[in-house]
Structure formats: C-alpha cells, structure tokens
Amino acid sequence: MTLPVWLLIALPLLGAAALLLGGRATNAWGHLLGCATVIASFVVGVVLFVGLVNAPAEDRGVREHLFTWVPVGQLRVDFGLQLDQLSVCFVLLITGVGSLIHLYSVGYMAHDPERRRFFAYLNLFVAAMLLLVLADNYLGLYMGWEGVGLASYLLIGFWQHKPSAATAAKKAFVVNRVGDVGLALALMLMFTEVGTISYEGVFGAAGEMSRGAVTAVGLLLLLAACGKSAQVPLQSWLGDAMEGPTPVSALIHAATMVTAGVYLIVRSGPIYDLAPDARLGVVIVGAVTLLFGAVIGCAKDDIKKALAASTMSQIGYMVLAAGLGPAGYAIAIMHLLTHGFFKAGLFLGAGSVMHGMDDETDMRRYGGLRTFMPITFVTFGLGYLAIIGVPPFAGFFSKDAIIETAFAAGGVKGILLGGAALLGAGITAFYMTRVMLMTFFGEKRWKARASEATGEMTEPHPHESPLSMTVPMVVLAIGSIGAGALLAIGGTLEHWLEPVVGAHEEAAHVIPVWLMTTVTLAVVAVGVAVAYRNYATRAIPEVAPENVSALTVAARRDLYGDAFNEDVLMRGGQTMTRGLVEIDDEGIDAVSRGLGTLVGGASQRLRQVQTGFARSYALSMLGGAVLVIAAILAVRVW
C-alpha cells in the first residue's frame, strides 16, 4: 500500500505548527523536530518515487481528492494533489536539499536564541513549496505561491533587529506582490475563458481560447514567474535577500522560491505551445536575465551577493530553455536539478567561510583560506567546477545542452539566443573564478576590526566548520559531480518527463555538437584565464577601486535595477496616486460638499418659515386650501 501524497506537506507543516504554537517550551529540541519532519518528508518522497518508477508507464501518476474547496456558482475547485513525473522531481529536490540545509542549520544557528523559530519558518517554507508543486490546479498552486512569499518574508527578515534585514524582507515581499497580481489575473482570465482553473480542464480547453486570450494568460504567468524567480524586470529583491541567514539563501536559491517560476512555465507548457508570442517573451526574459545577473556578479565583493547574482543568471538559463518549448522543457528541469546541488553547496560553503571569519562577507578581507578550511575549499571548488560547466561535472551536461538548443533555434533568433547563452558561460567562468581566487588563494588579507556587539578590536581566526555543517556540504558536492551525467545519459530525464511535458523534440543542430562543446569550453577557459590574470597575478586592494569603467559602476549598482523601479514604477505610481487623490478631493469630494452646502442653505431658509405661532400656521393652511380649490376649479374649466 502506497503512502498518501498529502503526507509530504503535512509533515513539515506539522513541524512548523508545533514549533510556533509550542513557543519557548520547544527551544531545547525544536531544531531536532524541524530536521526530523523534513527528513521524514524526504523519505516519503523517495518511497513515492520508487512507486512511480515501478508502476506501468501509463499509470505513473497519483491523484488525491481531499475535499471540495470552492463550490461557488459555476466555479468549483476541489482541493486535490497530484504526484507525477514533473512534480516528483521537485519533491525530491525540495525535501532532499531542504533536509541537508536543515542539518547544516543546526550548527550554523547553534548560538542564535531564536533557533527554534528559525526552524519553524524553514519548515513552513518547505511545506508551502511542496503545496505549490503538488497542487492539481492553479488555485492550489496560488496558495502555495503565497505561502512561499510569506515564508521568504519571515526568513529574509529573521534578524529584524538589523534595519537592512527588515528593509530587504519588505522589498522582497512588495516586489513579489507585483508578480502575484499577474498570477491572480491569469487565474481570473482562465475561468472567464474556459470555466475552470484545474490543470486538466485548462490544458484540455486551451485550444478553444482565442489567440489573444491564450497569449494574455501566457504573459501574465510570465509576470508571475519573473517575480518569484527574480527575472528582469522584477529581479531587484534577490541581492538584498542575502540579509537573511545563509541557510535561507541556500534554500531560496537552490531548492525552493526561485525555482517556482520555472516550474510554473514548464507546467503551463500546453498554454505556451499555443501562444508563440508569449513564448517569445519567455526566451527574451531568460536571455536578458542570464546576462544581467552575470554582469552584476562580476562586480560584487560580498560573497553571498556574488552568488545571488549567479542565481539570477542561472535561473535565466532555465527560463530561456523553458521558452524553447518541447525542445527545452526537459533541459530546463535538468539544469534546475543540477543547479540545486551545486548552488546549495556554494551557498553553504559561503556560510562556512563566514562562520570561520566572524561573519565577514567581503571577499577583499579573505585570501588563503584553503589551508585553514580544507573541506570547505574542496566542496566549494567542486561546486565551482560544476557551475562553470567543466566536464564531467553536473553543470556541463545541463548548461551545454541549453547553449546547443538555443543555437539550434535557427536564424537570427538562434544566433542571438545562443550567443547570449555562450557569452553568459564565459562571464560565469570569470566571476566564479574571481570568487574562488579572492576567497581561497593568495595571501591572507583579514585584519582586526571592531566588534559590532562590544566595539572591541578582534581579528578573525579562520577554522573549519563542525560536522553538522561540513557533512551536508560533502553530500551536495557529490551531487555536483554526478547529478548531470545521471540525468543526461540515455536521455533519462527526457524520457521520464515525456508524459507530462510531451515528447522531447531533439534540436536540429546547425553546428555539430562536438564543435559547440569545444567552443563553449574555450569560452569558459578564456573567462577563467582573464580572472586568473586579474586576481591571481596582481595584488587585490583592500578597498574596491573608485577609478573604474562606467560598466563596472553600473554593475556595482545592480545595473540600476532599483533606480529603474524607483523612477518608472514607484514615482510613476506616486504620480498616479496623487492624481487620483486630486480627482477625489477636487471632483468627488467637491460634489459631495456642494450637495451638503445646498441642502444646508435650503434648510436654513426653510427654518425661517417655522415661527412657532399658531396663527401663522393657520394662515398657511388657509392659503394652501385656497390654492388646491383654485387648482381643481381650473382643471374642471379647462
């Protein structure tokens, strides 16, 4: 007898509820409960995955109807879950990598007085993401979507005593609300057009929708994906989100939040297959964002922000692949899964470095750490080799496949998309080599500095992290080595996903694969060589130079993403709001005030007639009677 799918969500949700409602009474063992519930959810996921593998190909899917959720008029939404070939990939990623991040957090947050609350929020995050990928309709997905937004707000601002953390949490929440409006409008349009918001109903009736309607749905879903997955133009929150504890960064960037947009696009493939204009929007957003994030990563001295920019770029690769349709859906998911291993490993490695360097994040104050932190160095190095695409590491199989498929789009489109993906690979090799060299090689550059807590001068004493932190890093490093080959050999993942995303369309390669691979590796080698020349053969200044190019200045300022949002969106919104207020004050309120003045003036005049003398009232009655009689006589004569 198979295990119920709802157990996947219930376990971490139960853990979150117990820790939040139990309060300080759970402080001593709350972190253990948080880890146990997510690990148990992973075990359930593995059991369900084995059940799917052993089932006949036509029966590889589990549907669970739990209860009727929204029976309102023509809108009927059942709260149901579905476990299929696509959602189980996310289940294993979320619970597997999530479990490792939970175990890592035991050591990382060991001295935080609010560790129990931290684990409660982590559990809530995992539960919300599982609901998002397991729902069998868009409203259930939307519920998980909002749950992820809430959990990210709580975790990014976990150290709310820091103004920067509180501001970053609010920024992430507000920016994501823009994308959430797109998802809400898409749901409304689906119901208006086809009368349902279940996946089965929408995909089955999508062909009956007008081209304009299906394109609008596709673009609105893309807007939602841009918010959650930090794609242009809603990418500005991602770098600031590094204000949260490092395990949060790993969970957001590798296993949960930023992968939600990719899931939404791939799950909605039948809609995009009917909306070429919306699909074009997807590939443009992906291509622009992968370059956008890569350029920003080149100018960041904060190790976590450099990795955050990297995430933006790598998700751009996934979105680009998803926008290529049946030729790219499976490749997008493959890169998402391999990225889950090496990016989680890189973030946990960054957290290990910070742990040994008294929470210092500026790479200009690192140097030579490989001798002090050998396990962190090796595991981080394996993640580095995976992300830049060196064979046989995981990123080589997935990223190269995206570059090849982009060029295979053909014509000018193929040249532009493939060129962007290839250039992004070279820039990725540059900034990630920069991170490796500035952190682990060269002479030590750290000095004594004033403690934020006491004001006393202290000097970091770098040391290796405890086993609770290094063991998850080792496991993720192993995944960074072998996950790509495991998923790619024999088209394993492509065949697995075929019942959900359709048959994989092998790209018609205009350039031989061996030649494309050679060119890609050459571009990567150039990126590594340039970074080596700049950061291994020259002294690294303590402070970033001021006399730099305009592009470097722009990259340091996140390519003016915040300035764009402020000038175009915020100030535009303020101007519109002021205009509406003026209309309200000078128009609607003026009419209301005018009517009030008119009634008040008339009342003042009518009040003068009320004298209080009986003779005046009798005279009025006589006059009225005379007028009525006169009117009757006039009518009869007429």
C-alpha positions in Angstrom: 0.0 0.0 0.0 1.5 3.3 -1.1 1.8 6.3 1.2 -0.6 9.2 0.8 0.8 12.2 -1.1 -0.6 14.7 1.4 1.8 13.3 4.0 4.6 15.1 2.1 3.1 18.5 3.0 1.6 17.5 6.4 4.9 16.5 8.0 6.8 19.9 7.7 3.6 21.8 8.2 3.0 19.9 11.5 6.6 20.7 12.5 6.1 24.4 11.8 2.8 24.4 13.8 4.3 22.6 16.8 7.3 24.9 16.9 5.3 28.1 16.5 2.5 27.1 18.9 4.7 25.4 21.4 6.7 28.5 22.0 9.8 28.6 24.2 8.9 25.2 25.7 10.3 23.7 22.4 13.6 25.6 22.4 15.7 22.7 23.6 14.6 20.2 20.9 12.8 22.4 18.3 15.7 22.2 15.8 15.6 18.4 16.0 11.9 18.3 15.3 12.4 20.7 12.4 15.0 18.4 10.9 13.1 15.2 11.6 9.9 16.3 9.9 11.7 17.4 6.7 13.8 14.2 6.6 10.6 12.2 7.1 9.0 14.0 4.2 12.1 13.2 2.0 11.7 9.5 2.9 8.1 9.6 2.0 9.1 11.3 -1.3 11.6 8.5 -2.0 9.0 5.8 -1.3 6.5 7.5 -3.7 9.2 8.0 -6.3 10.1 4.3 -6.2 6.4 3.5 -6.5 6.2 5.7 -9.7 9.2 4.0 -11.2 7.9 0.5 -10.6 4.4 1.4 -11.9 3.5 0.8 -15.6 4.3 3.8 -17.7 0.7 4.7 -18.3 -0.1 4.6 -14.6 2.7 6.8 -13.3 0.7 9.4 -11.6 -1.1 9.7 -8.3 -4.2 11.9 -7.9 -5.7 12.6 -4.5 -9.0 14.4 -4.0 -9.1 15.7 -0.4 -12.2 17.9 -0.2 -14.3 20.4 -2.2 -12.7 23.7 -1.6 -14.6 26.4 -3.5 -18.2 25.5 -4.6 -19.4 29.0 -5.7 -21.8 29.2 -8.6 -20.1 27.9 -11.7 -16.7 27.9 -10.0 -15.9 24.6 -8.4 -12.4 24.0 -7.1 -11.5 20.7 -5.4 -8.5 20.7 -3.1 -6.5 18.0 -4.7 -2.9 16.9 -5.1 -1.1 15.2 -8.0 2.2 13.4 -8.0 3.5 12.9 -11.5 6.9 12.7 -13.2 7.4 16.5 -13.0 6.2 17.2 -9.5 8.2 14.3 -8.0 11.4 15.8 -9.4 10.7 18.9 -7.4 9.6 16.9 -4.3 12.9 15.1 -4.2 14.8 18.4 -4.7 12.9 20.4 -2.1 12.9 17.7 0.6 16.4 16.3 -0.2 18.3 19.6 -0.4 16.0 21.0 2.2 16.9 18.3 4.6 20.6 19.0 4.1 20.1 22.7 4.7 18.1 21.9 7.9 21.0 19.7 9.2 23.5 22.4 8.2 21.4 25.0 10.1 21.8 23.0 13.4 25.4 24.1 13.5 25.1 27.4 11.8 22.3 28.7 14.1 23.6 26.9 17.2 24.1 30.2 19.2 21.0 32.0 18.0 18.5 32.4 20.8 15.6 32.2 18.3 16.8 29.0 16.6 13.5 27.2 17.3 11.6 30.0 15.4 14.1 29.8 12.6 13.4 26.1 12.1 9.7 26.7 12.2 9.9 29.2 9.4 12.2 26.8 7.4 9.5 24.0 7.8 6.8 26.4 6.7 8.9 27.3 3.6 9.3 23.7 2.6 5.6 22.9 3.2 4.5 25.9 1.1 6.8 24.9 -1.8 5.6 21.3 -1.7 2.0 22.5 -1.9 2.9 24.7 -4.9 4.3 21.8 -6.9 1.8 19.2 -5.8 -1.5 21.0 -6.3 -3.6 19.7 -9.2 -5.0 23.2 -10.0 -3.9 26.8 -10.3 -5.7 27.9 -7.2 -3.8 25.4 -5.1 -0.6 26.5 -6.8 -1.5 30.1 -5.9 -2.0 29.2 -2.3 1.5 27.6 -2.1 2.8 30.5 -4.1 1.6 33.0 -1.5 2.8 30.7 1.3 6.3 30.8 -0.2 6.1 34.6 -0.3 5.2 34.7 3.4 7.9 32.3 4.5 10.5 34.2 2.5 9.5 37.4 4.1 9.8 35.9 7.6 13.2 34.3 6.8 14.8 37.2 5.0 13.9 39.5 7.8 14.6 36.9 10.5 17.3 39.2 12.1 14.8 42.0 12.1 16.9 44.0 14.6 19.0 44.9 11.6 17.3 47.6 9.6 18.9 46.3 6.4 17.3 42.9 7.0 13.8 44.4 7.7 14.1 46.5 4.6 15.2 43.6 2.5 12.3 41.5 3.7 9.8 44.2 2.8 11.4 44.8 -0.6 11.1 41.1 -1.4 7.5 41.0 -0.3 6.5 44.1 -2.3 8.3 43.2 -5.5 6.8 39.7 -5.4 3.3 41.1 -5.0 3.7 42.6 -8.5 4.2 39.1 -9.9 1.4 37.7 -7.8 -1.0 40.1 -9.3 -0.1 38.6 -12.7 -0.9 35.1 -11.4 -4.2 36.2 -9.9 -5.2 37.9 -13.2 -4.2 34.8 -15.1 -6.5 32.7 -13.0 -9.4 35.0 -13.5 -8.9 35.0 -17.2 -8.7 31.2 -17.3 -12.0 30.9 -15.5 -13.6 33.6 -17.8 -12.5 31.8 -20.9 -12.8 28.1 -20.1 -14.8 28.0 -16.8 -12.2 26.1 -14.8 -8.7 26.6 -13.2 -7.8 22.9 -12.9 -4.7 21.9 -14.9 -6.7 19.2 -16.8 -9.5 21.5 -17.6 -7.4 24.5 -18.7 -5.0 22.4 -20.8 -7.8 20.5 -22.4 -9.7 23.6 -23.4 -6.8 25.9 -24.1 -7.2 25.2 -27.8 -10.7 26.7 -27.7 -9.4 30.0 -26.4 -8.7 32.9 -28.7 -5.1 33.6 -29.6 -5.3 36.9 -27.7 -6.6 35.3 -24.6 -4.1 32.5 -24.5 -1.3 34.9 -25.2 -2.5 37.1 -22.3 -2.6 34.2 -20.0 1.0 33.2 -21.0 2.3 36.7 -20.4 0.5 37.0 -17.1 2.1 33.7 -16.0 5.4 35.0 -17.2 5.0 38.1 -15.0 4.3 35.9 -12.0 7.4 33.8 -12.8 9.6 37.0 -13.1 8.6 37.9 -9.5 9.3 34.6 -7.8 12.3 33.7 -9.9 13.9 37.2 -9.9 13.9 37.7 -13.6 14.1 41.1 -15.3 12.3 43.4 -14.5 11.4 42.0 -11.1 14.9 40.9 -10.1 15.9 43.7 -7.7 14.9 41.9 -4.5 17.3 38.9 -4.9 20.6 40.6 -3.9 19.0 42.2 -0.8 17.6 38.9 0.3 21.1 37.9 1.3 20.5 39.8 4.6 18.8 36.7 5.9 20.8 33.8 7.5 22.9 31.9 4.9 20.8 28.7 5.1 17.9 30.8 4.0 19.9 32.0 1.0 20.6 28.3 0.1 17.0 27.3 0.5 15.7 30.2 -1.6 18.3 30.0 -4.3 18.6 26.3 -4.7 15.6 24.3 -3.7 12.5 26.5 -3.3 11.5 30.0 -4.2 13.4 30.9 -7.3 12.7 27.6 -8.9 8.9 28.2 -8.6 8.8 30.4 -11.7 10.5 27.7 -13.8 8.0 25.1 -12.6 5.1 27.4 -13.5 6.3 27.9 -17.0 7.1 24.2 -17.7 3.8 23.0 -16.0 1.9 25.5 -18.2 3.7 24.2 -21.4 0.4 23.4 -23.2 -0.6 27.1 -22.9 2.8 28.4 -24.2 2.7 25.8 -27.0 -0.4 27.7 -28.3 1.0 31.2 -27.7 4.2 31.8 -29.7 4.2 35.5 -28.7 4.2 34.6 -25.0 6.9 32.0 -25.6 9.0 34.6 -27.3 8.6 36.8 -24.2 9.8 33.9 -22.1 13.1 33.5 -24.1 13.7 37.2 -24.2 13.4 37.5 -20.4 15.6 34.5 -19.9 18.3 35.7 -22.3 18.4 39.2 -20.8 18.4 38.0 -17.2 21.2 35.4 -17.7 23.5 38.2 -19.0 22.1 40.8 -16.4 22.9 38.5 -13.5 26.3 37.5 -14.9 27.5 41.1 -15.3 26.3 42.0 -11.8 28.2 39.1 -10.4 31.5 40.4 -11.8 31.4 43.5 -9.6 30.3 42.1 -6.2 32.8 41.9 -3.3 30.2 40.4 -1.0 30.5 36.6 -1.4 26.8 36.0 -0.9 25.7 38.8 -3.3 28.0 37.4 -6.0 26.3 34.0 -5.6 22.9 35.7 -5.6 23.7 37.4 -9.0 24.8 34.0 -10.2 21.5 32.5 -9.2 19.7 35.2 -11.2 21.8 34.3 -14.2 21.4 30.5 -13.9 17.6 30.8 -13.5 17.8 32.9 -16.7 19.3 29.9 -18.4 16.4 27.7 -17.2 13.8 30.3 -18.3 15.4 30.5 -21.7 15.3 26.8 -22.1 11.7 26.6 -21.0 10.8 29.2 -23.6 12.2 27.0 -26.3 9.2 24.7 -25.9 9.3 20.9 -26.3 13.0 21.1 -27.2 13.8 22.8 -24.0 11.4 21.8 -21.2 13.3 18.7 -20.1 16.7 20.6 -20.4 15.3 23.4 -18.2 14.4 20.9 -15.5 17.7 19.2 -15.8 19.6 22.4 -15.2 17.2 23.2 -12.3 18.1 19.9 -10.6 21.8 20.1 -11.2 21.7 23.8 -10.1 20.0 22.7 -6.9 23.1 20.6 -5.9 25.9 23.0 -6.8 24.2 26.2 -5.8 23.1 24.9 -2.4 26.7 23.7 -2.0 28.1 27.0 -2.9 25.9 28.9 -0.5 26.6 26.5 2.3 30.3 26.9 1.5 29.9 30.6 1.7 28.2 30.2 5.1 31.0 28.0 6.2 33.6 30.7 5.2 31.5 33.3 7.1 31.3 31.0 10.1 35.1 30.8 10.2 35.6 34.5 9.5 33.4 36.0 12.2 30.5 36.7 9.7 32.7 38.7 7.4 31.3 38.7 3.8 33.7 40.9 2.0 36.0 38.8 -0.2 38.6 41.5 -0.1 39.2 40.5 3.5 39.7 36.8 2.8 42.5 35.2 1.0 44.4 31.9 1.5 41.5 30.2 3.3 42.1 26.8 1.6 44.8 25.9 4.2 42.5 26.8 7.1 39.3 25.3 5.7 40.2 22.4 3.5 36.8 20.6 3.5 35.0 23.9 2.6 37.6 24.6 0.0 37.2 21.2 -1.8 33.4 21.2 -1.6 33.1 24.8 -2.7 35.6 24.1 -5.5 33.6 21.2 -6.8 30.5 23.4 -6.9 32.6 26.0 -8.8 33.7 23.5 -11.4 30.0 22.4 -11.8 28.6 25.9 -12.3 31.2 27.0 -14.9 30.5 23.8 -16.9 33.7 21.8 -16.7 33.2 18.1 -17.7 32.2 15.8 -16.2 30.6 17.9 -13.5 26.9 18.4 -13.4 26.6 21.9 -14.9 28.5 20.8 -18.0 25.6 18.4 -19.1 22.8 20.8 -18.5 24.2 24.2 -19.4 25.9 23.0 -22.6 22.6 21.4 -23.6 20.8 24.8 -23.2 23.5 26.6 -25.3 23.3 23.9 -28.0 19.4 24.1 -28.1 19.5 27.9 -28.2 21.7 27.9 -31.3 19.5 25.2 -32.8 16.5 27.6 -32.8 17.9 28.7 -36.1 18.2 32.1 -38.0 18.7 35.3 -36.2 16.8 34.1 -33.2 19.2 31.2 -32.7 22.3 33.4 -33.1 21.0 35.9 -30.6 19.8 33.4 -28.0 22.8 31.0 -28.4 25.2 34.0 -28.4 23.7 35.3 -25.2 23.9 31.8 -23.6 27.5 31.3 -24.7 28.6 34.8 -23.6 26.9 34.1 -20.2 29.0 31.0 -19.8 32.2 32.9 -20.3 31.2 35.6 -17.8 30.1 33.0 -15.3 33.6 31.4 -15.6 35.1 34.8 -14.9 33.2 35.9 -11.8 33.1 32.4 -10.2 36.9 32.1 -10.7 37.2 35.6 -9.1 35.2 34.3 -6.1 37.5 31.2 -5.8 40.7 33.2 -6.1 39.7 36.1 -3.8 38.4 33.6 -1.1 40.8 30.6 -1.1 44.0 31.7 -2.8 46.7 34.4 -2.3 47.9 36.0 0.9 45.6 36.5 3.9 44.0 39.9 3.8 42.0 40.0 7.0 42.8 42.3 9.8 41.5 43.1 13.3 38.3 45.1 13.3 35.8 46.5 15.8 33.2 44.0 17.0 29.6 45.2 16.3 28.5 43.8 19.7 31.2 45.1 22.0 33.2 47.6 20.0 36.5 45.8 20.9 39.1 45.1 18.2 39.1 41.4 17.2 40.8 39.5 14.5 39.2 36.5 12.7 40.7 33.1 13.4 39.5 31.0 10.4 38.8 27.4 11.1 36.9 24.5 9.6 33.2 24.2 10.4 31.7 21.5 12.5 30.5 18.2 11.1 26.8 19.3 11.1 27.8 21.8 8.5 30.5 20.0 6.5 28.6 16.7 6.0 25.7 18.4 4.1 28.4 20.2 2.0 30.1 16.9 1.1 26.8 15.3 0.1 26.0 18.3 -2.2 29.5 18.2 -3.6 28.9 14.6 -4.6 25.7 15.7 -6.3 27.6 18.4 -8.1 29.9 15.8 -9.6 27.5 13.1 -10.7 23.9 14.5 -11.0 24.4 15.8 -14.5 25.6 12.5 -16.0 22.9 10.6 -14.1 20.2 12.7 -15.6 21.6 13.1 -19.1 22.9 9.6 -20.0 20.5 7.9 -22.5 18.0 10.8 -22.2 17.0 9.5 -18.8 15.2 12.7 -17.6 13.8 13.5 -21.1 12.0 10.1 -21.2 10.9 10.4 -17.6 9.2 13.8 -18.1 7.7 12.9 -21.5 4.2 12.0 -20.2 3.9 15.5 -18.6 5.8 17.9 -20.9 5.4 16.0 -24.1 7.9 14.2 -26.3 11.3 15.9 -26.3 12.0 17.4 -29.7 15.6 16.8 -30.5 17.1 20.1 -31.7 18.2 20.3 -35.3 21.8 21.3 -34.5 23.2 23.7 -37.1 26.6 23.3 -35.5 28.0 19.8 -34.7 27.6 19.1 -31.0 31.3 18.3 -30.6 32.3 21.6 -32.1 29.7 23.5 -30.0 31.1 21.8 -26.9 34.7 22.7 -27.9 33.7 26.4 -28.5 31.9 26.5 -25.1 34.8 25.1 -23.2 37.1 27.5 -25.0 35.0 30.5 -23.9 34.9 29.1 -20.4 38.7 28.8 -20.4 39.0 32.4 -21.6 36.8 33.6 -18.7 39.0 31.6 -16.2 42.2 33.0 -17.7 41.1 36.6 -17.6 40.0 36.2 -13.9 43.4 34.5 -13.1 45.3 37.3 -14.7 43.3 40.0 -12.8 43.1 38.3 -9.3 46.0 35.8 -9.1 48.9 37.7 -10.6 48.0 41.1 -9.1 47.6 42.3 -5.6 44.0 42.7 -4.5 43.4 46.1 -2.9 41.7 46.3 0.4 39.1 48.6 -1.0 37.4 48.4 -4.4 39.0 50.9 -6.7 36.9 54.0 -7.5 38.5 54.8 -10.9 36.7 52.1 -12.9 34.7 51.9 -16.1 31.1 53.0 -16.4 30.0 49.4 -16.8 31.7 48.4 -13.5 29.9 51.3 -11.8 26.6 50.2 -13.2 27.3 46.5 -12.2 28.0 47.6 -8.6 24.7 49.4 -8.6 22.9 46.2 -9.9 22.7 47.7 -13.4 20.4 50.4 -11.9 17.6 48.0 -11.3 16.5 49.8 -8.2 16.8 53.2 -9.9 14.6 51.9 -12.8 11.9 50.6 -10.4 12.0 53.9 -8.4 11.8 56.2 -11.4 9.5 54.2 -13.6 7.3 52.3 -11.2 7.5 53.9 -7.8 7.5 57.5 -8.9 5.0 56.8 -11.7 2.8 55.1 -9.1 3.1 58.1 -6.7 2.2 60.5 -9.5 -0.8 58.4 -10.4 -1.8 58.2 -6.8 -1.5 61.9 -6.4 -3.7 62.4 -9.5 -6.4 60.1 -8.1 -6.3 61.9 -4.8 -6.8 65.3 -6.5 -9.7 63.8 -8.5 -11.1 62.6 -5.3 -10.6 65.9 -3.5 -11.5 68.3 -6.3 -14.1 66.2 -8.0 -15.9 63.6 -5.9 -15.5 65.4 -2.6 -16.3 68.8 -4.2 -19.6 67.4 -5.5 -20.4 65.9 -2.0 -19.5 69.2 -0.3 -21.6 71.1 -2.8 -24.7 69.0 -2.2 -24.2 69.3 1.5 -23.9 73.1 1.3 -27.0 73.3 -0.9 -29.1 71.2 1.5 -27.7 73.1 4.5 -28.6 76.5 2.8 -32.1 75.4 1.9 -32.6 74.1 5.4 -31.6 77.5 6.8 -34.2 79.3 4.7 -37.0 76.8 5.4 -36.3 77.0 9.1 -37.2 80.7 9.0 -40.8 79.7 8.0 -41.2 77.8 11.2 -42.1 80.7 13.6 -43.9 78.8 16.3 -47.1 80.9 16.1 -50.4 79.1 15.6 -51.9 82.0 13.6 -49.1 81.8 11.1 -49.7 78.0 10.6 -53.5 78.6 10.3 -52.9 81.2 7.6 -50.6 78.8 5.8 -53.2 76.1 5.9 -55.9 78.5 4.6 -53.6 79.7 1.8 -52.9 76.1 0.8 -56.6 75.2 0.8 -57.3 78.1 -1.4 -54.6 77.1 -3.8 -55.9 73.5 -4.0 -59.5 74.6 -4.6 -58.4 77.0 -7.3 -56.4 74.3 -9.0 -59.4 71.9 -9.0 -61.7 74.6 -10.5 -59.1 75.5 -13.1 -58.9 71.8 -14.2 -62.6 71.5 -14.5 -62.9 74.7 -16.5 -60.1 73.5 -18.8 
